[in-house]
Amino acid sequence: MARELPNSQPLECALLGAMMMWPEVITMCLDADLEAEEFYLPAHQRLYQTIMDLQEEGKPVDQITVMTRLQDQDKLASAGGADYIVSLVDTAIGPSIVPSYVEEIKNKAQLRRLIQTSDEITNLAYTDSSDIDAVLDQAERSIMDVTRVRRGAEFESSREISNRVIAELNELRNHQGVTGIKTGFTDLDAITNGFQRGDLIILAARPAMGKSALALNFLNQVAKRNPGCVAMFSLEMPSDSLMKRLLSCESRVFADKLRSGHLSESDMSKLNAAASHLSEREIYIDDTSSIRVSQIFSKCRKLKSEHGQLSLIVIDYLQLITGGRQESRQQEVSDISRNLKILAKEMECPVIALSQLSRKVEERTDHEPQLSDLRESGSIEQDADIVMFLYRENYYEKDKEEESDTEVVDLSLAKHRNGAIGKIHLAFEKSLSRFTNYANQGDDIYAH
């Protein structure tokens, strides 16, 4: 008589009921990486996935919304039916004991995976016993795959870590030039040695300072100078508008001409050439408004799987991202900044997140930004590896007659976790939204 596989059906019922009662329980399940297939019953798997789908879409989750979604998909019966879902809510547990329930459900799922893997090894041993080494190797790898899911990241010995670091140092020693992601801005690359993979970079400024324009310049230059693709999430500006800015930068055709359509044959020739250059670069733009952090993760994972690697992710801007259901906006922004750091680490590329500064900057006689001006959450400063401020002194000199379309702007590195802080100058061509190296560097970063 076949034995029933390990399972925890009563715990699954209680947890599903709690998810439809307490929003924080869903967050706890997400944090624990609980997957639908870890539930034993197919009906429970379908219910859990439906709840997570509603959460992902930002919809409210309760027994009515869950039943409605399943009814719309003609899957209500396969999820146990309406009466069953109502009964689950009656068994709901309080949030305080959710972690132990999740742990037990995951433990049972792990045992089922182990049994399945053991059966596969048994079949392999019966059918292919001629090459014992191959059988043992396959058995070992299969068991390791199961334990890896369970244990996650393991401890590493000092021997392993030191060997890896020494190998990296030897590689860096023989490397010429910038070791990180090249930005094309000479002074910035000198301070940072290029943007480093896994770093969260905050680019902050008051409105009208040009931070979106600088972020686009970074995006373009990184795509031009580094392998892999680059991605921008623009929560405020549509992709067509961003492309017009990029075309203006590349072609040196004034942006107002692109808006008005007053373009000469020479202008169109330059724009077509610029479009050709841009189309050769792996630049991807998502202009979804009110995007959630989970969606950013999902889209970046897809992009990385399709292109092999990401060289830069730009988010314009942090305060517009939709967070989870937190008690305060400050806590919500804290969660967002922490997740963006996780994104940088997981995608193995720098993430530049634009951020607004508080109005305190305007109230001071000296308008230069400070770390304390970061808006809504001190955790932004804590999570960031680099905090950069963009400052245009001319913007505050209202009585000064503008002599040139080009002005000098300050880019200050106020925090640099792994290097020096300081200030560099950039040249800003306002009519082109174009940043270049300041002074006579002998390097036109837009030269092809």
N, C-alpha and C positions, 0 to 999 in steps of 0.2 A: 504494500500500500504506500503510495507516494506521500511524503511528508509535506506539510505546508511550509512555504518559504517564510523566513523570518519577516515579521511585519509588526506594525503598531497602529492598527486601524483605529482604536479608540482615541489615541493621541492625535492622529491625523484629523479626525472629526472635530476634536476640541480646538485644534489649531486653526482649521478652516473657519470654524465658527467665530473664533477670536478675530480673525482677519476681517470679517465682515462687521465686527463691532468696534474695533479699536484701530484707527489709522496707523498708530505707531507700531503695531504688530507687523504690518506689511513691511515697514522700514527695517524692523529687526530681522525679518526673513531675508530681505535683500542683503543686509549686512552679513548674514551668515551664509550667503551664496546657496540658499536652499533652492533646488531645481525641481521642476514639475515631475520629472521621471523618478525622483527619490520617494514619491508617494507610492504606496503599494497598489491601491485600487485605481483602475483607469478612470473611474468617475471622479476620484479625488484629484488625479492629475489634471483632468479637464477643468475642474473647479479652480484649482490653484492657478493654472495658466490664464483662465478668464479674469481672475482677480488681478493678476499681474499686468495683463493687457489693459485693463481699465486704469490701473495705477500709472502705467507708462503713458497713457493718453491724457492724464491729468483729470480723469473723471472721478466722481465720488464712488466709493465702494461700500455697498451694503447688500443685504439679501435681495432687495428689489432690483437694483441695478445689475447684479450678477444674474438673476433669473431672466431679466429682460434681454441682456446680451446673449445668453444661451438660447433663449426663445427665438431671437432674431437670426441666430445661426442654425436653428433647427437642431440644437444639441442638448436641449433641456432634459430629455428623457435619458440620454446617455450619461448625463451627470447626476442621475439619481432621481430627477423630478423635483417639482416645486415643494412638495411636502417634506422631502428628504433635506432640502436646503434649509427650510425653516427649522427642522429639527436640529441641524448643525448649530444654529445660533443658540439654541437652548443649552448646548453642551460647552459653550465658549468658556475659555479660561481667561484669567486676568493677565495683563502684560508682564507682570513680575515673574511669572514662571514659564513664559514663552521660551527663553533660551534652553531650558532643560528639555522641553518638548521637541524643539527643533533638533537638538543634539541627538535625542533618542531616535527620531525619524531618520536622521542621516546615518546613524549607526546601523539601523536595520537595513537601510538601502545599501550600505557598504557590505554587510554580510551577504546580501543577495548577489551583489556583484562578485564577491569572492567565490560564492558557490557556483555561479555561472562560469567564472574563469576556471575554476577547478574542473568542472565538467568538460570544458574545452581542452584543458591540458590532458585529462584522462583520454578523451577521444583521440587527441594527437598522439599520445603514447601507444594506443592500440593500432592506429593506422599507419604510423610512420616511425617505427622503432628501429629502422636500419641505421640511421645516423643519430646516435645517442647525443652527440654534442649539439646538433641542431635542435633536437627536442628539448634538451636542457636549457639552451639559450632562449628558445621561444617561451618556455615555461617561466624562466626567470624574468623575462621582459614583461610578460603578461601580469605576473604578480606585482612587479614594480609599478606597473601602470595603475593597478588598484590602490596600492599604498600611497602613490603620489597624489592621487585625488584626495585621499584622507588627510595626509599630513601637510600638504601645501609646501611652503618653503622650509627647507631643513636648515639646521645649523651647519656651518662650514668650519672646517678646521683652520687654524692659523697657517698651516702648510699650504692648503689650497688657496687661501686668500692672498698670502704673500707671493706665491708663485705667479698668480694672475696679475698682481700689481706690478711685480718686477718685469714681467713680459710686456705689460702696457707701457712702463717707463722706458724700456729699451726701444719700443716702437716710437714713442714720442721723441726720444733722443735723436733718432735717425730721420725724424720728420722735418721737412722744411716748411716754414710759414705757419699759418694759423692751423691749430689742431682741431678746433671746433667747427661749427657751422659758419661759413664766411658770410658776412653781411655786406661787404664792399665799402663800408665806412671805416676808413683807415684808423682813425683814432679810437673808435669804439672797439674794433677788432684787436687793437694793441692792448687795451685794458682788459678785455674779456677773453682774449685768445679765441674769439669766435663764440657764438652762443653754444652752450654745452648741452648735449643730449640729456634729457631728463630734468632740465631746469624749468621752473616756472618764473617767467619774467613779467613783471607788472610795469606797464607804460601808462603813467598817470599825468593828467594835466587838467586845467580848467577848460571849459568850452572855448572854441575858436583858437586854440593854441596850435592845432594842426596834428594832433595825435593820430587821427584816422589816416591822414595823408602819410605820416611817417610809417605807420604800420603797413600800409600798402607798398611803400618803398622797400621796407624790409622783405615783404612777401615776394616782390618782384626780383630783388637782388639775390635772395636766397635761392629762388627757383633757377636763376641764371647761373649761379656759381657752385651749386652743390648737387650731388646725385639725389634721386628720390623726388617725390612730389611734395607740394605745399598746399595747405588748406586754410581757408578763411571762413569763419562764421560771422556774417554781418547781420546783426539783429536790428539794425536801424536803417541801413542804406541798401537799396536793391542792387542786384548784381550788375545790371546794365549801367547804373551810375558809377559803380566801382570800376567797371571796364573803361568807361570814358575817362576816368582819372588816370588809369594806367596808360591808356592810349596817349593822353596829353603829356604824361611824363616821358614816354618813349619817343614821341614824335616831336616834342617841343612846340606843338600847336596849342595855343592858348585854350584853356578849358571853356571860356565863355563862347568861343567860336563853336565848340562842339555842342553847347547848349542851344545856341541860336541857329545853327546850321549855315552860318555865313562863312562858307569854306571855299577857298580858291582851288584851282587844279593842283597847285603846288602843295597846299595843305592836304588834299586828298591823297596825293602821292606819298607824303610823309606818313599819313595815318595808315595807309595800306601796308607800308613797309613795317610800321610799328606793330600792326595787327599780325603780320607774318612772324615777327620775332616772338611776340607773346604767345601765339598759338603753338610754337615749338616748345614752350616751357610747360611743365606739369603743374599748372595752377588750377586749383579747384575752389569754387566759391559757393557757399550755401547761405542764402539770404532769408532763411526761415525766421520769422519773428517769434518771440516768446518760446524759444527753444529750451529744452530741458537738458540738464547735464547728462542724463542717461542716453538721450538722443545723440549728443555730441560724441559720447563714447562709442555708440553703435556705428555711427557714420565713419568715425576715424578708424575703427577696427576694419570695416569693410574696405576703406581706401588703402589701408596698409596691406591687407591681404591681396588686393588687386595689383598693387604697385611695388610691393617688396619692402619699401621703407618710406617714412615721412621725414622730411627735413625741417619742417616748421608748421606749427598750427597757430593761427591768429584768431582771437575772439574779440569782436568789437560790439558791445563792451560788456564787462563783467556784471555790472549792476542790472543789465537787461535779461540775464539768464533767469529762467524760472526754476526756483528751487523746490525743495520738498515742503511738507506741511509743518513748518516750525513755529514756535511760539512767538518769535519776533523776527523782523527783517534782518537784524544784526546777526542772529543765529543762522538765518538762511544764507546770508552772504558768507558767513564763516564756513558753512558746509560746502558752498560752491567753490570757494578758494581752495579748500582742502582737496576736493575732488579734482580740480584742475591740476594740482600738483601730482595727484595719482595718475591723471591722464598723461602728463609729461613723462612720468616714469614708465607707464605701461606701453606708450607709443614709442618710447626711446627717441624722443625728439624734444627740442625746446618748444614751450607754449608761451606765446605772448598774449597776455590778457590786458586789454585797455581798461582803465578805471577812471571814474570821475573823482575830483577833489572837492572837499567841502568849501563852503563860502567863506570860511575863515581866511582863505588866501586873499580875498578881495578886501577884507576889513583891515589888513595890516598895511603899514606904510611900505614895507618891503614885501613885494608880492611873490617872491621866490618860494616855491612849494617846499614843504617839510614833510617828513614821514608821518607826523601827527595829523596832516591834512587828508590822509587817505580816508575816503568816505565810508561810513556805515560799519566798518569792522576792523579792529586792530589785528585780526587774524590774517588779513591780507598781507600785511607786513611780515607776520610770522611765517606764513606758508611760502612766501616768495623767496627765490634764490637771488634775484636781482630786482630792485625797484628803481625805475628810471623816471625822472620828471622832465617834461618838456616845458620850456619857458621862453616866451617872446617878450623881451623888455619893451620893444617898440609898441606893442599892443596897448600898454598902459600909458604911453606918452601921447595923449590925445592931441596936444597942441603942436606936436612936432610934424612938420610938413614932410610927407613922404617923398624921398628923393629917388628911390629906386624900387623896382618890383622885387628885388632880392634883398633879404635881410638876414642878419646873423641871429641864430637861435641857440639857446643853451640846452644841452642834453646832460642832465646830472645823474650820475649813478649814486643814489643815496644809500643803497644797500647792495652789497655784493658778497654773498656768503662765502665764496671761494676765491676772492681776489680783492683788488684794490677798489676804492671808491674815488670819485673825482668828477670833473666837469669837462665836457668837450664842446666844441662849437661846430655847428652845421650851417650850411648855406641853404636858405629856403626861398625858392622861387614861387611866389604866391600864385601867380597866374597859371602855373603849371602843376601846382601841388607837388612840387619836386624838391627833394632834399639831396644835396650833394656834399662832398667833402669840402671843408672850409679852407681858405687860403690856397697857396700854390702847392698842392700835393702832387701835381703831375699825374693825376689819376682821375679820368672821367669815368665814373662808375656806370654811366649809361652808354659808354662806347661799346660797339658791338664787335 
